[in-house]
Amino acid sequence: LLTRFEKSSLAPFVPLMIAYTSSAMHSLDRDMRFDGANAVGLVACVFGPTVRDSVVSFLPPFVNLLSDREKSKDIGRLLEALVSVLSALDSRRGEPS
């Protein structure tokens, strides 16, 4: 759904999306954390360079999710989301510090 809109029209809402996905990633409910991880992956994939400074805060919850044995069947989707987050972080390369 996010890919159907122009990035410029959604740009004002990116901080709100980050806030909601951050809340989901830090939820006490395990299923909500997995849904949050998928949402983070989608936001990072669509808005990579725009959200690169925010996605660092999502890395610790991914560690907890990856170690959850009860949700091991969802590991593929979780790894795809993590790759999107790491790709957004990698977009920082080549820029002056």
KEVEXVEX-101015 format. One record per residue: residue number from 1; residue in one letter; x negated, y, z of N, C-alpha, C in turn. Coordinates in steps of 0.02 Angstrom, whole numbers. Each point is the difference from the previous one (the first is absolute). Example, Ala and Ser with C-alpha at 12.3 -4.5 7.8 and 13.67 -1.06 7.14 Angstrom:
   pos   code      n_x      n_y      n_z     ca_x     ca_y     ca_z      c_x      c_y      c_z
     1      A     -660     -284      390       45       59        0      -45       60        0
     2      S       18       53      -36      -42       59        3       39       55       37
***
This chain:
   pos   code      n_x      n_y      n_z     ca_x     ca_y     ca_z      c_x      c_y      c_z
     1      L      -41      -59        0       41       59        0      -43       63        0
     2      L      -55       -1       39      -43       59        2      -31       16      -67
     3      T      -12      -51      -40      -33       12      -65       47       31      -51
     4      R       64        3       14       48       30      -47        2       75        4
     5      F      -29       28       53        0       73       10      -68       29      -17
     6      E        0       62      -18      -63       35      -10      -34        9       67
     7      K      -65      -12        2      -36        7       63        7       71       28
     8      S        1       49      -43        4       69       24       67       14       34
     9      S       53      -34      -22       65       12       33        5      -35       67
    10      L      -40      -52       10        0      -35       65      -54       25       47
    11      A      -46       39      -24      -57       24       41       21       32       66
    12      P       52       41        1       19       30       65       24      -51       52
    13      F       19      -60      -23       26      -50       45      -52      -52       22
    14      V      -60        4      -28      -52      -48       17      -16        0       75
    15      P       -8       58       33      -12       -3       73       56      -35       39
    16      L       61        9      -22       56      -33       33       -4      -76      -12
    17      M      -17      -20      -61       -8      -72      -14      -56      -29       43
    18      I      -54       36        7      -56      -23       41       22       -7       73
    19      A       39       48       25       24       -3       69       45      -62       11
    20      Y       45      -12      -47       44      -58        7      -38      -65       -5
    21      T      -46       -5      -47      -37      -62       -6      -47      -11       59
    22      S      -27       54       27      -42       -5       59       41      -26       60
    23      S       60       27        7       44      -23       53       16      -74       -8
    24      A       13      -21      -61       15      -71      -12      -61      -44       15
    25      M      -59       23      -20      -61      -40       11      -16       -8       75
    26      H       24       45       41      -14       -2       72       60      -24       40
    27      S       50      -27      -33       60      -24       33      -15      -62       43
    28      L       40      -11       50       -7      -61       41       29      -61      -37
    29      D       44       12      -47       31      -54      -38      -47      -23      -56
    30      R      -17      -64        1      -47      -28      -48       23        8      -72
    31      D       64      -14      -13       25        6      -69       -2       72      -24
    32      M       13       47       45       -4       71      -17      -72       19      -19
    33      R      -49      -28       36      -70       15      -16      -18      -27      -70
    34      F       26      -59      -17      -14      -26      -67       34       42      -54
    35      D       61       21       13       34       45      -48      -38       65       -6
    36      G      -25       26       57      -40       61       -1      -64       -9      -40
    37      A      -31      -58        5      -61      -13      -38       14        1      -75
    38      N       56      -29      -19       19        1      -71       14       71      -24
    39      A       32       40       43       15       70      -18      -65       40       -5
    40      V      -46      -12       46      -65       34       -3      -36      -16      -64
    41      G        1      -64      -19      -32      -20      -62       30       34      -61
    42      L       66        6       -1       34       33      -55      -17       75       -3
    43      V        2       33       58      -16       71        2      -73       11      -20
    44      A      -44      -42       25      -72        7      -18      -11      -13      -74
    45      C       37      -47      -28       -8      -15      -71       24       58      -44
    46      V       55       29       18       30       54      -40      -36       67       11
    47      F      -17       14       62      -28       66       18      -72       -4       23
    48      G      -38      -50      -20      -68      -13       23      -41       59       24
    49      P      -23       43      -45      -43       55       21       34       49       48
    50      T       65        7       -6       37       47       42        3      -23       73
    51      V        1      -65       10        9      -27       68      -64      -30       29
    52      R      -55        7      -34      -61      -35       23      -21       19       71
    53      D       12       61       22      -20       19       67       47      -30       53
    54      S       61      -15      -19       49      -27       47       -5      -76        6
    55      V      -21      -34      -53        3      -73        2      -52      -31       46
    56      V      -50       37       21      -49      -27       48       35      -22       64
    57      S       51       36       20       35      -18       62       39      -65       -7
    58      F        9      -25      -61       38      -62       -9      -44      -62        3
    59      L      -65        8        1      -43      -59       -1        5      -42       64
    60      P        0       28       61        6      -43       59       63      -43        2
    61      P       59       27      -18       58      -44       -1       -6      -58      -50
    62      F      -36       11      -54      -10      -55      -48      -39      -57       32
    63      V      -47       15       42      -39      -52       34       46      -43       43
    64      N       45       32       37       47      -38       41       47      -42      -43
    65      L       23       28      -55       45      -38      -43      -35      -59      -33
    66      L      -62        9      -20      -36      -55      -31      -14      -57       48
    67      S       -3       15       65      -13      -53       49       64      -33       26
    68      D       58       20      -25       64      -28       22       13      -66      -35
    69      R       -8      -54       36        7      -67      -30       72      -16      -19
    70      E       48       28       36       70      -14      -14       22       28      -68
    71      K      -34       51      -24       19       31      -64      -50      -17      -55
    72      S      -36      -55        7      -52      -16      -48       27      -11      -71
    73      K       64      -16       -6       29       -9      -68        4       66      -38
    74      D       -2       56       36        3       67      -30      -69       30      -13
    75      I      -52      -40        7      -68       27       -4      -15       29      -69
    76      G       28      -28      -53      -13       26      -67       23       71       -9
    77      R       62       13       21       27       69       -5      -39       48       44
    78      L      -20      -24       59      -37       42       46      -68       18      -29
    79      L      -33      -48      -31      -65       14      -31        6       47      -59
    80      E       55       -6      -39       11       47      -55        7       71       27
    81      A       37        8       54        8       66       31      -67       26       25
    82      L      -39      -43       30      -66       20       26      -46       21      -57
    83      V        3      -34      -56      -41       18      -58       20       70      -24
    84      S       64       15       -1       23       67      -20      -26       54       47
    85      V        1      -15       65      -26       48       49      -75       10       -9
    86      L      -36      -54       -9      -73        6      -10      -17       34      -66
    87      S       41       -9      -50      -11       35      -64       10       75        9
    88      A       50       19       40       11       71       14      -60       29       36
    89      L      -29      -38       46      -60       22       35      -59        5      -47
    90      D       -4      -46      -47      -56       -1      -47        4       59      -48
    91      S       58       31       -8        7       57      -45      -40       60       27
    92      R      -25       -4       60      -40       52       31      -70        1      -31
    93      R      -21      -55      -30      -67       -4      -29      -11       52      -54
    94      G      -60       25       -2      -18       46      -52       18       72       16
    95      E       35       12       55       17       68       19      -52       27       47
    96      P      -14       64       -3      -48       28       46       26       -3       71
    97      S      -45      -12       49       23       -5       69        1       67       35
***
